Amino acid sequence: MKKLSVCVLFGGMSPEYEVSLRSAEFVLNSLDKEQYNVFPVGITKTGDWVLYTGDDYSKLPSGEWLQYEHNRRAAISPVRGQGLLSFEGDCVVRERIDVVFPVLHGENGEDGTVQGLLQLAGIPYVGPHVAASAVAMDKTLTKLVADAAGIPQAAWQLVNNGDLNERMDAILDKLESKFVYPMFVKPAGTGSSVGVSKAQDRQALHDALLHAGTFDDKILVEEFIRGREVEVAVMGNDSPMASICGEIDSGADFYDYDAKYVTDTSTAYIPARIPEDVAEQVRDAAVRVYSAVGCLGLSRVDFFVTYEGDRVIFNEINTIPGFTSISMYPKLFAASGIPSKELISELLRLALEAAK
């Protein structure tokens, strides 16, 4: 049987570049080389595309992969039928690509940009398509979809970064009239908790708005929900399925970037420490959010469950969730009976199915 040719795209011009390298290491090591021809293509922070021709994927997180002497500059052509192009001196090498697995977290990768390129090229790819990727990446758009679908979520307010210099006091007054402290302040278009702050007072709120504004022109301010952080992995196209629920105890003030990827303060509980009937509510809500946004392939959907267990509150959806060795998406499906190699193969199958 002919092997499928799989291109794994990683890196990217995003604050989440380093996380992507770790996710790519996991995905590449989980691909069954008996079934697939694998082409790892890294996008550098400056936007260069590089075909990594080595086979030691442990070199990705450290950045050593970029120094491999047999690497070639590369590109995916938007012209249908061209596939992956790589360059050896004056020669262009063309490789057939049957499916792409984008492991690009955050802007310029998870937001519909790369998905648009692959759509033009006619190459199937893992994960939601252009519109769903764009909506899920912009937290304020996701909020509007969730509101329209009747999915409970935290109260929120959009703030425009361009208004901060001239209207800061008025904005602070408005937020203080709507919410009590603490408040969460987030850039609308980042993942992995990049740029997120928990503001305990007016000065902290002022600083958090300015900080979030360095990442995005749209800033989301949310009420604080006291509860457990519960995550669900969802997979599928027309009939999506939800994994068992997992719970994150950040061991910090909140589950920020450092707690996710740098420090070892957080603890994951699989299954989540919630009653089974509440877990079913969470899983049902996860599929509803996934379908309302229009996702295909995969996403991770995050919730708060109040400590009393009486409220399930939607937090956010991630269309290219982390795939590191400690990430919840693969761990949740592993705990649901789908190990990593089987999971990656199923995601590739779903990508091909969605392209028909």
Steps between C-alpha positions, in 0.01 A plus 500: 500500500629846408618703796330832569730802480451715811643848549522610864513881519645647819659811649346814356509876546320490833569552871425127529791395276678302774185313597451404135847343485417278795163407352664411169750274676211305652300478176801395291595231750139378500478458123527141386787503249370170359189684380627849417772684312569792731614849405565725804490866394585768754409867464754721677415807706599714202279308258748274321373151413751219557466131415670315786658194344631350822323228695588596857192689607637561850700782337188704434431654844862616542513656154786271392293378206568829321873425488465164321725525194267322259198723565343666198297816461144407422153623417152366441383633168148645480488364145304176503701190429838650588513368859810563708787679327852488639813654356842343443721760341334588169283188507140483621388172656127432495343263748142374488320589823180310576419672828645769726502493880540863612645514851509879492366660817370855509509770234620427148416133539191432709299800379405390150802641318681173431166327458422744218830419327431127522143552377632684194758225442231233519689309770296337782604603849434407859271726698225756442480686173544872438187655649489285814872553560461878474196510727655276765825699498320827573356452848247782454359334187487168684304671776244628249453151354467346848245766597296429187513125574377557857815362661564646849825694531662767713378858460739691274585835350696592187758778533679649199870553550485823297273657764732441795720809465218754483223325694677288761320648803158469335574141401612413853185662641281301262669170583479566875128576465443170319731258687643452845864418555677285408453524122672307224654699216595321177614590151218388271724306264764306690509151647694321773406784740746734327440857619234398754486672841287475811436853628431542872462881509477810280874541450541135412208530256664804339827309460327185375318690226825655379673160511224325304505785250858413405371171356171598335289804411197331657501431872256278685413570865308229686343450837683261731336158540593312813515135411692208358669530159367208296609410146353267240660374179262478204562314173293445189329657201125449464469293820758635747584307814619635834767345721466456872542822696832610641568756770791738542612615844743773398678520835530872421273804504359378169596265217736737318769429240765414760267260682425327169847470355781629726449414867384173652241652733192375315332163553269325256217280624361253248212449546402837643391513863135566418187283523422286196177689423692829496769341280227405251380862499854616424548245220164591347584872517840434341341336197244782477773765497704299247202468267385860544842634401505260204807298597630196316765251601590607849482765770538522876217675684559652843249568776465612858289285729402677819614327818136440590467318166188694411636700204696401190652812345665500156846660497661456156566265210841414352499371142866390503546401864837419648645164399795492738567195713316669789214652298145420593365423152702181437487406869121526510457275197763258629294474819192448281663201334664661194882499526709763324589308181138400447388856578734659245394247233133570567554877474669451162208281387252767607696761304473291184130437567427872543666581168271272296 
